[in-house]
């Protein structure tokens, strides 16, 4: 499995960093090669965790009730980028969803598809930006790093995966770490792989 890189850049992450340092996903869950690129990038800067994504497979289809920068449930029914972060001590994990228009959603899980008590609950102080074009979209989200440190023991022993659901309503399913099983299921701890912190200073 590939190691997921988390960068420490010298300035606030932007879409140029995504172009230069992003990971590409080249095929879908069923190993069908993608016609155009899909990319993601993680960074830690100024005590915030940053998640940036890009899809050149079309303009994107956001949840019709979602608004830019706001919390919205069921984003996965439409186009979305997601990450899953596994707590190395408890086995709990966080799911974070980011829509082409910058809408977002989160939930913490104690076991596979078992929300923790009081979940889903928004991660605090999320900020997003997005760019939607005719043939592509980009989105970026960030939130305080201490949320991950306190709730999910975030660090070098964490495990992480990035996934996409695209081409709605004829959805295709992408995962950065190789898929396991005949049907798409992103809620597998085996899909969450080691992280490596890299300084860009």
N, C-alpha and C positions, 0 to 999 in steps of 0.2 A: 504494500500500500504506500502511496506517496505521503510524505510528511507535509503537514500544512504549515506554511510560513506565516509568522506574525512579525511585522516589521516595526521598527522604532525609527521613524523618519525625523529629520532635523526641523521640519516645519509641518503645519497642519496638512493631513493627507488630502489629496484632490484627485480628480480623474486622470491627470497626467501620471500620477503614481500607479494608478490602475493599469495604464497602458504599458508602463516600463517594468513593473514588478508583479503584475497580476498572474494568477494561475489560470490556465485555459482548461476548459472541459471540452473534449473533442467528440464525444459520442454519448448517446442516451443510455437508459437503463438496459436496453436490449441490444447494445453494441452497434446501433446504427450511427454511422458517421454524420456529424452535423454539417450542414451546408455552409454555415458561417459561425464565427467565434462566439463563445460565451466565456466570461472571465470574472474572477473575483479577487479580492485583496483585503487582508486584515492588517490593522495597525494599532499601535498603542502610542498616543501622543497627548501630552498635557493632561494626564490622569483621566483620559477618556479612551474607550474602546471603539474602533472605527471598522465598519463593514461597508465595502464598496463593491458594486457589481455592474456588469455590462452585458447586454445581449444584443447581438446583431442579427437575430433571427426574426425581426419584425418590430413593430412599434410598441407591442405589449398591450395586454388587455387587463386593466386593473378592475378590482371589485367595483361594480357600478355604484355602490353606496359609499365608497371610500373617498376621503378628501386628503389632499397632500399634507403630509406631516402629522396626521392624526391616527389614533388607535382605532383599529377596525378588525373585528373577528372574521373568520372564514376567508381570509385572503387566498388560501390554498385552492379555493374553488375556481380561481382565475390565475393569471400569470403571477408568479411570485419567485423571489429568491429567498433562501432560508439558510440559517446555520443552526447546528446542533452542537452544544458544548457540554461535555461530560465532566462531572465532578469526580476527581480521582480518589477522593476519600469516601464519599457516600454512595456513589453510583447514580445519584440524581442527575438530571440533565435539563438544560434550557433549550427551548426552541424559540428562534427569532425569525419573523417573517418580514420581508420588505417588498412592497409592491412597486411597479413601474412609476406610479405617480407619487411615491414617497410615503404612502400610508404604511403602517406597521402594526405588528401584533407580537405578543410574547406569551409563553406559558412555561412554568416549571413542572417537571415530572419526577415522581419518586420511583417509578418503574415504567416499563414500556407502555405508553399510552395511558398511564395512570397519573392524572394531575395531582400535584401536592396540595395539601390543605390550603384553602384560600385562593387557589388558582382557577382560571387564568387571572393574573394580575399584571398590570403594565410595569415594565422596567421604568424607573423614574428618569425624567429629564432627557428623553430621547429627542434628538434633533435630526432632521432629514433634509436632503435636497434631491432633486431629480431632473433629468433631461429626457424628454420624449421626442423622438424624431419619427419620420415616416417609416424608416427601416431599422430602427434600433432604439434602445433606451438605456439610460444609466441611472443608478440611484445610489445614495450614500446615507448611512445612518451612524450615529454615534451616541454614546451614553456614558455615564460615570463608571470608571473602572472599578471603583470600590464595590459596586453592586455585584460584579462577578467575583471579586475577591472574598467578600463576606458571605455570599450565598452559595458559591460554587467552587471555592478554594482555587481560584484561577491562578495558574502558574505553569512552570515547565513540565509538570506531570499531567496537565489537562489534555483532553482529547477532543477533537473537533472535526466537523464535516460541513461541507457546503453543498446545498442541493438547489435545483431549480424545477419549477413547473412552468412550462411555456407552451405557446401555440394554442391557447384556449380558443374555442371549446374542444378542439381535437388535441388534448393535452399530451405532451411528451414529458418524460421524467429524467432528470439528470442528477448525477451524484459525482462529487470530486473523487471520493474513494470508491473503489470498484464495488459494483452491486453484489448483493447476496440474495439469492432466491429468484424465483420465476416471475414474481409480481412486485412492482415498486412498493417499497416499505422503508421510508427514511428513518423510522423509529427503531433502529437496531443499534445497540451499543457497538457492535462489531464494525459498523460503518464509520465510527468516530475514531480518528487516528491521532498519532502523536503530533505535537506541535514543536516548532523550532523558532526561537526568537532571533531575529536578525537586525542588527543596527545598520542604519543607512547614514549615520553621521559621518 
